[in-house]
């Protein structure tokens, strides 16, 4: 099967996306400087870690569904995956995370300063991938990337500010608004819209609306999975890492709505300390409080509702897509994202 006939969601495209990323990350004159060779190796670290490459493949599938070519969309898909990787390098520093994709977070091995600089270099390489795309849709793609980065940064600011201020009184609507800016934008909305632009089409307005709701479902499901033990280690993130990091999630928002004042104050005291001071016994007690008030189950119910509503909107947006097979594959993939077990 040739590249031209390989379905855009086939895992083979994941390898091609990764190859495009690794290739752009070695550009530049290092003058045989060993420390700069290591700098390139560090930029390769996260892209080489085992991941699903779903955002990039979703962009490819959207291009094909809208009548375009996966081959022409490849640099855009690679740039989108590279965007996620450099953001994750920074995100892990900002959240003081221990792990990423089953291995130590980069700043745990090289320190925050070097990790941030590695992320900056990956950010530059992302634009390097984009400046060579076709001129007739380059401007639309670049503007979509700018909007995506800006909106994602807004969502991250909200997320970080709530933690920095010790603000636990974040209601579910505020949380969902943050998620629409952050996870939903670059996980679902941007890939779908970018694919349409590569095909020379204006994205259907419903792609944005459906993508936001589906992105919420994806993130809420991720919140739930983070609090669900994974004996096989397929989740790829630290179990209960959100509690150790004190991240505001829909689960916590629901818990603080439902818990009696005494229990709510206890939950604040358990999670309001620096990560290094939070013990496994503290997290176990916090999990027990969340289970007692049914917060995890309610969050899962909302995730299922959003997945159902978002999929209905996505089907409507893709109803007239030129390539029916690719459009159906998109719906199937996004459904997997929003309802996955790991």
C-alpha positions in Angstrom: 0.0 0.0 0.0 1.5 3.4 -1.0 1.4 6.6 1.0 -1.2 7.9 -1.4 -3.6 5.0 -0.6 -2.8 4.4 3.1 -5.8 5.6 5.1 -4.9 8.8 7.0 -5.7 7.3 10.4 -3.5 4.2 9.7 -0.7 4.0 12.4 1.8 4.1 9.5 1.1 7.8 9.2 2.2 8.2 12.9 5.6 7.1 11.9 5.7 9.5 9.0 4.6 12.4 11.3 7.3 11.5 13.8 10.0 11.3 11.0 9.0 14.8 9.8 9.3 16.1 13.4 12.7 14.5 14.0 14.0 15.8 10.7 13.1 19.4 11.3 14.6 19.2 14.8 18.1 18.5 13.5 18.3 21.6 11.2 20.8 24.2 12.0 24.6 24.4 12.1 25.9 22.9 15.3 29.6 23.2 14.3 30.4 19.8 15.9 29.6 21.1 19.3 28.8 18.1 21.6 26.6 20.1 23.9 24.5 21.2 20.9 24.3 17.6 19.7 22.8 16.9 23.1 20.5 19.8 22.7 19.1 18.2 19.6 18.8 14.8 21.4 16.8 16.5 24.2 14.4 18.0 21.6 13.9 14.5 20.3 13.1 13.1 23.7 9.3 13.7 23.9 8.6 13.1 20.2 10.3 9.7 20.5 8.3 8.6 23.5 5.5 6.3 22.7 2.4 8.2 21.9 -0.7 7.8 19.8 -0.2 10.8 17.5 -3.9 11.2 17.3 -4.0 14.9 16.8 -1.8 14.8 13.8 -3.6 11.8 12.2 -6.9 13.6 12.9 -5.6 16.6 10.9 -4.6 14.2 8.0 -8.1 12.6 8.1 -9.8 15.9 8.1 -7.8 17.0 5.0 -8.8 13.8 3.2 -12.5 14.0 4.4 -12.7 17.6 3.0 -11.3 16.4 -0.4 -7.6 17.2 0.1 -4.4 15.1 0.3 -2.9 13.5 3.4 0.6 13.9 1.8 0.1 17.7 1.5 -1.3 17.9 5.1 1.7 16.0 6.5 3.8 19.1 7.5 0.7 20.6 9.1 0.0 17.4 11.1 3.7 17.2 12.1 3.6 20.8 13.3 0.5 20.2 15.3 2.1 17.2 17.0 5.3 19.2 17.6 3.2 21.9 19.1 1.8 19.4 21.6 5.2 18.2 22.5 6.8 21.5 23.2 3.7 22.6 25.2 4.0 19.4 27.2 7.7 20.1 28.0 6.6 23.5 29.4 3.5 22.1 31.0 5.5 19.5 33.0 7.7 22.3 34.4 4.7 24.5 35.2 2.9 21.6 37.0 6.1 20.1 38.5 5.1 16.8 37.0 7.0 13.6 37.7 6.3 11.6 34.6 5.4 11.9 31.0 4.4 9.0 28.8 5.8 6.5 31.3 9.2 8.1 31.8 10.5 10.9 34.0 9.4 14.4 32.8 12.3 16.2 31.0 12.9 18.7 33.7 13.3 15.9 36.2 16.4 14.8 34.3 17.9 18.1 33.1 16.4 20.7 35.3 13.7 23.3 34.6 15.9 25.9 32.9 17.3 23.5 30.3 13.9 21.9 29.8 12.2 25.3 29.1 14.9 26.2 26.6 14.4 22.8 24.8 10.7 23.5 24.6 11.5 26.9 23.1 13.7 25.3 20.4 10.9 22.9 19.6 8.5 25.8 19.3 10.8 27.4 16.7 11.0 24.1 14.7 7.2 24.0 14.6 7.1 27.3 12.6 9.9 25.9 10.5 7.6 23.1 9.4 4.9 25.6 8.5 6.7 28.2 6.5 7.2 25.8 3.6 3.6 24.8 3.1 1.6 25.7 0.0 1.1 29.4 -0.4 -2.6 29.2 -1.3 -3.6 28.0 2.1 -0.5 29.0 4.2 -2.1 32.2 5.6 -5.2 30.4 6.8 -3.1 27.6 8.5 -0.7 30.1 10.1 -3.6 32.1 11.5 -5.2 28.9 12.8 -2.0 28.0 14.6 -1.7 31.5 16.1 -5.2 31.3 17.4 -4.7 27.9 18.7 -1.5 28.8 20.6 -3.1 32.0 22.0 -6.3 30.2 23.2 -4.3 27.3 24.7 -2.1 29.8 26.6 -5.3 31.5 28.0 -6.6 28.1 29.2 -3.2 27.2 30.7 -3.1 30.6 32.5 -6.5 29.9 34.1 -5.4 26.4 35.1 -2.1 27.7 36.6 -3.6 30.7 38.3 -6.2 28.7 40.2 -3.4 26.6 41.7 -1.0 29.5 42.3 -3.8 31.4 44.2 -4.8 28.4 46.2 -8.3 28.8 44.7 -10.4 25.7 45.1 -13.7 27.4 44.7 -13.7 26.9 40.9 -17.2 25.9 39.8 -17.8 23.4 37.0 -18.7 26.1 34.4 -15.4 27.9 35.0 -13.6 24.6 34.7 -15.3 23.6 31.5 -14.6 27.1 30.0 -10.9 26.5 30.8 -10.9 23.1 29.1 -12.6 24.5 26.0 -9.7 27.0 25.7 -7.0 24.5 26.5 -7.5 20.8 25.7 -10.4 21.1 23.3 -8.8 23.7 21.1 -5.6 21.8 20.2 -7.0 18.3 20.6 -10.1 18.4 18.4 -11.0 21.9 17.1 -7.6 22.8 15.5 -7.0 19.4 13.8 -10.5 19.4 12.2 -10.2 23.0 11.1 -6.6 22.7 9.8 -7.6 19.7 7.7 -10.3 21.7 6.0 -8.0 24.6 5.2 -5.4 22.2 3.7 -8.2 20.9 1.4 -8.9 24.5 0.4 -12.2 24.7 2.2 -13.6 27.0 4.9 -14.3 24.9 8.0 -17.9 24.3 8.8 -18.9 26.4 11.9 -20.2 23.2 13.6 -16.7 21.8 13.6 -15.7 24.4 16.2 -18.8 23.9 18.4 -18.6 20.1 18.2 -14.9 20.1 18.8 -15.2 22.1 21.9 -17.8 19.8 23.4 -15.8 16.7 22.4 -12.6 18.2 23.8 -14.4 18.6 27.1 -15.4 15.0 27.0 -11.8 14.0 26.3 -10.4 16.0 29.2 -13.1 15.0 31.7 -12.5 11.3 30.8 -8.8 12.0 31.3 -9.5 13.5 34.8 -11.5 10.3 35.6 -8.8 8.0 34.3 -6.1 9.8 36.3 -8.0 8.7 39.5 -8.5 5.1 38.3 -5.7 2.6 39.1 -4.1 1.2 36.0 -2.3 -2.1 36.8 -1.1 -2.5 33.2 0.4 1.0 33.0 -1.3 1.8 29.7 -2.5 5.2 30.8 1.0 6.8 30.5 0.6 9.3 33.4 1.2 9.1 37.1 -1.8 7.7 39.0 -3.6 10.4 40.9 -1.0 12.9 39.6 -3.7 15.5 39.4 -4.2 15.3 43.2 -0.5 15.5 43.9 -0.3 18.6 41.7 -3.4 20.1 43.2 -4.9 20.5 39.7 -8.4 21.8 39.5 -10.6 19.3 37.7 -14.3 18.7 37.2 -14.1 16.0 39.8 -12.9 18.5 42.4 -15.4 21.1 41.3 -18.2 18.6 41.9 -16.7 17.5 45.2 -16.6 21.0 46.6 -20.2 21.4 45.5 -21.3 18.3 47.3 -19.1 17.8 50.4 -20.2 19.1 53.8 -18.1 22.1 55.0 -15.9 20.0 57.3 -15.1 17.4 54.6 -14.5 20.2 52.0 -12.1 21.9 54.3 -10.3 18.6 54.9 -10.0 18.1 51.2 -8.5 21.6 50.8 -5.9 20.9 53.5 -4.9 17.6 51.9 -4.4 19.1 48.4 -3.4 22.7 49.2 0.2 21.9 50.2 3.3 21.8 47.8 3.6 18.6 46.0 6.7 17.5 47.9 4.7 17.6 51.1 1.7 15.6 49.9 1.9 11.9 51.1 0.4 8.8 49.5 -1.8 8.6 52.6 -3.1 12.1 51.9 -4.0 11.2 48.4 -5.7 8.0 49.5 -7.8 10.0 52.0 -8.7 12.6 49.2 -9.7 9.8 46.9 -12.0 8.4 49.6 -13.7 11.7 50.0 -14.2 12.0 46.2 -15.7 8.5 46.1 -17.9 9.2 49.1 -19.6 12.2 47.4 -19.9 10.5 44.0 -17.7 13.2 42.2 -15.9 10.7 40.0 -19.2 9.1 38.9 -20.8 12.5 38.2 -17.8 13.6 36.1 -18.0 10.4 34.1 -21.7 11.0 33.5 -21.0 14.5 32.2 -18.2 13.2 29.9 -20.6 10.7 28.4 -23.2 13.4 27.8 -20.7 15.7 26.1 -19.3 12.8 24.0 -22.9 12.0 22.8 -23.7 15.7 22.1 -20.4 16.4 20.5 -20.5 13.4 18.2 -24.0 14.4 17.0 -22.6 17.8 16.1 -19.6 16.4 14.4 -21.7 14.1 12.2 -23.7 17.1 11.2 -20.6 19.1 10.4 -19.2 16.3 8.2 -22.5 15.3 6.6 -21.5 16.8 3.2 -17.8 16.0 3.4 -16.5 14.9 -0.1 -14.8 11.8 1.2 -17.4 9.8 3.2 -15.0 7.1 4.3 -12.5 9.5 5.9 -15.4 11.4 7.5 -16.7 8.2 9.1 -13.2 7.4 10.3 -12.9 10.8 12.0 -16.2 10.2 13.9 -15.0 6.7 15.0 -11.6 8.1 16.1 -13.1 11.0 18.1 -15.5 8.7 19.7 -12.6 6.6 20.9 -10.8 9.6 22.3 -13.9 10.7 24.3 -14.8 7.3 25.7 -11.4 5.5 25.9 -10.5 3.1 28.7 -6.8 4.3 28.9 
